[in-house]
Amino acid sequence: MKLTILGCYAATPRSLTNPTSQVLTINNHMFLIDCGEGTQVQLRKNKVKFAKIEHIFISHLHGDHFYGLIGLISTFMLLGREKPLHVYGPKGIKEVILLQLKLSNAWTSYPLYFHELESEQSEVIFEDDSVTVETIPLIHRVYTNGFLFKEKPKDRKLVIEKAHEYQIDVTLFKSLKKGKDVVAETGEIIPNKWVTEEPEASKSYAFCSDTLYNEAIVPQIKNVTVLYHESTFLEQQKSLTDHTKHSTAKQAATIAKQANAEQLVLGHYSTRYKDISVFKEEALEVFPNVSLAEDGKSFDFD
Amino acid sequence: MKLTILGCYAATPRSLTNPTSQVLTINNHMFLIDCGEGTQVQLRKNKVKFAKIEHIFISHLHGDHFYGLIGLISTFMLLGREKPLHVYGPKGIKEVILLQLKLSNAWTSYPLYFHELESEQSEVIFEDDSVTVETIPLIHRVYTNGFLFKEKPKDRKLVIEKAHEYQIDVTLFKSLKKGKDVVAETGEIIPNKWVTEEPEASKSYAFCSDTLYNEAIVPQIKNVTVLYHESTFLEQQKSLTDHTKHSTAKQAATIAKQANAEQLVLGHYSTRYKDISVFKEEALEVFPNVSLAEDGKSFDFD
């Protein structure tokens, strides 16, 4: 599981800071999460093979989270894309994208599917053999979802030497990996645990931005591998969170602690702070494993 | 008259090339022309005091000419702008901008006026004491206008010593600058030319992008000071112009020659060409005074 931060600053794009967008690579999927203005340039700068993106998740319809989407969709068109593209985001996203394509007298060369969200409850919005994606209802000034990406339980690890030792036919290996007991060539029943080991732990990633401090999300993200939680402000500016519906670094760390996350990644910093290390310092007072998102930084969680 | 090129490449924004946008400073006005994705960042990078922009002219609704507009409008809002902003562009531009503001649950802190264009004939769309702006109907795949910016005739230059010599009262100086004859303290009629000199020549700037080669624009831009004309292709790729409705460098130069322009600035280069100097070489075969637009380059036409 790998995370590349394309942008992690609040509000307007600037010369050196980019609005929210990130690429999550998980079980061979490349998911794009949010798409602020300039995301396609950030994808190029960070040498992301972005033709691989098939699913884009938009948390909410504030500009710093989606004004780059129409440009990316258009660029896919200019590059002759044929693969389908799925966009998941709040109701309204389809209308605004299609209106812009219509005004350009353009249509996509590839199937473009919109999955509009309006539920206030968590729902599974993507699922295949290896990954599920659920919405995490957040509290912000407009309808907003976080996203929880979960690897499905992985196959048990087959110990080949043991399988041979017990004379198990190769056609049964798949059953073994799925945790089944099998019958050996000798007729003997071989308990699964004799020839397999525990699978690699499944990883999960929770993206929570933008949101007011909201403990209601804790049960859903319990034991998450990595929690990305917005920290627009420091505690010193906590009075601003009520009105803006944002969080402080300490609040992000509190959610990470309550959720028993393995790791917290902070982001969505207000550009009022010249040095982002202060966010990490504040969060470390509450939670031990804190990293700072930075534009262009990649995290390898394997 | 000063021109700052924020972006001058066709199609998609890339790491090092930006889509169309430029700032024209003329008679104390700062006009923004087109606004591709990333324009607000380019304004910052080029240290343009962009709060001064009050009028934005959008040639057409292809993404590389206007996808940065909503972001700029939003940023003006975040910066607490109060001054009115006027946007001139094809019909539809108001709907798409307002839809995006509505989805963000946002409204501007300043008056935002849209002047939607749909005439196939040239029309004056802005006029004040010192400048006029006219549309230049262009031929492209969607409804497109170029823009002709013209300084109004300037005041004649008063030769103060002469005015004193002829005993002309100071209250008549304004009349002299406007070309009037006046009556001196002595009662003598003083012909204007005795005490004034020719005014500084009025400058003009024609922005013509995107367009198929179109001689019909020549009469309107006759004797223009500076012609910016798109040159997406070279003659070698001329076969592409019919379908894409773009021009070659040679065609741009031909329009400059026919219009008797003082200077031609080329831009809107297809990124298929690694070295843009080839555009200048081709244009120079037809017209002598050719410059290349480059992202971040400023031209001073005084």
Interface residues (C-beta under 8 A of the other chain):
Chain A: A11 T12 P13 R14 S15 E37 G38 Q40 V41 R44 K45 L61 H62 G63 Y67 G68 I70 G71 S74 T75 L78 P90 G92 I93 E95 V96 L99 Q100 L103 S104 N105 A106 R141 V142
Chain B: A11 T12 P13 R14 S15 E37 G38 Q40 V41 R44 K45 L61 H62 G63 Y67 G68 I70 G71 S74 T75 L78 P90 G92 I93 E95 V96 L99 Q100 L103 S104 N105 A106 R141 V142
